[in-house]
């Protein structure tokens, strides 16, 4: 770790030692009123679009593994979304199409990797995933920080697995990483003014030239894309205001346990952070220089259990989130966007949805088959909530979900080819049931013979 990285971690550790677990209480917050809407901004076309395109650089947050899908050591970016198309493939396909719009160097793309994902990502790109040459190295490396033993707040140790003693510090580490890399001055010297940041698993996070134009018009140094919360979003982080009227992002881990119910109130807290962020590089360079890269982001204290079975220990992982910058930058703004700009894949259930006929591929972009469109809520049986389980569920292709409002599978089953789900579907069949090809599933399916029409 470099001296500034050590200083950053020590500052966070002091807050933990002082009893600050990063909680933000309802009493500190005020509901957020209506925001500007992307859909109401005028379109940007022709030469004006090319102007804003030439001012943008892209950065994908690529530090996570596909552990929630049951895969060990594989970066999320290398999971196949569609046959032969990984997240990384789709990002590069999108980039290729956008770069063809202008002549010469344009749209530099960077990845914020962690020590978990760097090598595999580099190997994938070296094997022909076609990241076109650009003037700067494409990789920014997150720091790695010690896990902290909950019992005494000392560094966690495991002589049998030294790698488990460390963890990434969250994607809020991006700002110190940018400062240490010297990349921002180079981008500004190249004529780039805006950096668009998004999660690599959010397939809706594409360039929209209206947003940098909006930033220039409003002189916003930072712009967060937010979407309206629905019942399926009641556990995710939300945007609100503090009592001084400043925007404040509260993640789920920042909510005290006794306020879980109010945290999920989608009427009081109407917007969630898509983690699509736009930054004015000139403004960012100024505050990073003023603070030596050490921005006062809220600390997220994530409690985990690590170690071998039978000897697991409770630890704290001290993290920050890049979206939390909005909580410390009074001039920052937010804008409401549609759900088409938020298509994350966090689980095998999300992947099933993305592979279904609810979406189609167009120039590397996953698009809903119609607009507006609210994706169905999918819940898989625990035994099939991994990538392997998903393959066992749908060995002959995923079911049609276009006319489905929700799908819940209570126990592991196997779907035949061409199965179609309609309305609200609950598959409540014995484990191991084979649902025949071409079946139409509606309502509570507790008997293939009586509840599924072929």
Secondary structure, DSSP 4 states (H G I P E B T S, - for coil): --HHHHHHHHHHHHHHHTT------GGGEE-----EEGGGSPP--HHHHHHHHTTEEEEEEE--BSGGGT-SS-BGGGSEEETTEEHHHHHHHHHHHHHTTSSSS---EEEEE-TTTHHHHHHHHHTT------SS-SEEE--EEE-EETTTSSBP--TT-GGGGEEE--GGGHHHHHHHHTHHHHHHHTT--EEEEEETTBTT----HHHHHHHHHHT-SEEEEEEE--GGGTTS-EEEEETTS-EEEE-GGGS-GGGHHHHT-TTTS-EEEEEEEEEEHHHHHHHHHHTTT---PPPEEEEEEESSTTS-EEEEEEE--GGGGGGT-TT-EEEE--GGG--B--SHHHHHHHHSTTEEEETTEEEESSSS--PPEEE--GGG-SHHHHHHHTTT-PPEEEEEEEEEE-S--EE-TT-EEEEEEEE---TTPEEPTT-EEEEEES-HHHHEE-
